[in-house]
Amino acid sequence: MFNKLKQFKDLRDKAKTMQSALAGETISQEKNGIKVSLNGNLEIIEIKLNSDLNKNEQENSLKSCLNEAIKKTQKVMAKKMQDMGGFPGLS
């Protein structure tokens, strides 16, 4: 029983280490003068809009930037987790 508790604590500690490492990553995506930056925890760090675009163009470009930035971030997160050894015992 205590062995399982130790494994759980070790897993939790590793998850916290990975989360801290991912928070340090910054991923940016730009389209039509609209820029979005996310950290590795999928938190928005920055949004820059292009006032030369009309409302519809801004909305479409922002949506596209966010979707592409999230995909990029997920790839970076997966690579970083793999490089850090993943989560043993969860396979």
FENBELCOR-V6679 format. One record per pair of residues at least 6 apart in sequence whose C-alpha atoms are under 8 Angstrom apart, sorted by the first residue. I is the first residue (numbers start at 1). GAP is how many residues later the second one is. D is the distance in Angstrom with one decimal. If there is no record, write none. Layout:
I,GAP,D / I,GAP,D
//
This chain:
11,76,7.1 / 14,73,7.8 / 15,72,8.0 / 18,63,6.9 / 18,66,7.7 / 19,21,8.0 / 19,22,7.1 / 22,17,7.1 / 22,18,4.4 / 22,19,6.1 / 22,55,6.6 / 22,58,7.7 / 23,16,5.5 / 23,17,4.8 / 23,18,5.5 / 24,15,6.7 / 24,16,6.8 / 25,14,5.3 / 25,15,5.1 / 26,11,6.6 / 26,12,5.7 / 26,13,4.5 / 26,14,6.4 / 27,10,5.5 / 27,11,5.3 / 27,12,6.2 / 27,13,7.5 / 27,42,6.6 / 27,45,7.1 / 27,46,6.2 / 28,7,7.0 / 28,8,5.6 / 28,9,4.2 / 28,10,6.4 / 28,41,6.3 / 29,6,5.7 / 29,7,5.4 / 29,8,6.5 / 29,36,5.7 / 29,37,7.6 / 29,39,6.9 / 29,40,5.5 / 30,6,6.4 / 30,35,6.2 / 31,30,6.1 / 31,31,7.9 / 31,33,7.8 / 31,34,6.3 / 32,18,7.5 / 32,29,6.6 / 33,15,7.9 / 33,16,6.8 / 33,17,5.3 / 34,13,7.5 / 34,14,5.6 / 34,15,4.7 / 34,16,5.5 / 34,24,7.4 / 34,27,6.6 / 34,28,6.4 / 34,31,7.5 / 35,11,7.7 / 35,12,5.7 / 35,13,5.0 / 35,14,6.7 / 35,27,7.7 / 35,30,7.0 / 36,8,7.4 / 36,9,7.7 / 36,10,5.7 / 36,11,4.6 / 36,12,6.6 / 36,26,7.7 / 36,29,6.3 / 36,30,6.5 / 36,33,7.2 / 37,7,6.0 / 37,8,5.4 / 37,9,5.0 / 37,10,6.6 / 37,32,7.3 / 38,6,4.5 / 38,7,5.2 / 38,8,7.1 / 38,31,7.0 / 38,32,7.7 / 38,35,7.5 / 39,6,6.6 / 39,34,7.5 / 40,33,6.0 / 40,34,7.8 / 40,36,7.6 / 40,37,6.3 / 42,28,6.8 / 42,31,7.1 / 49,9,7.1 / 49,13,7.9 / 50,8,7.1
//
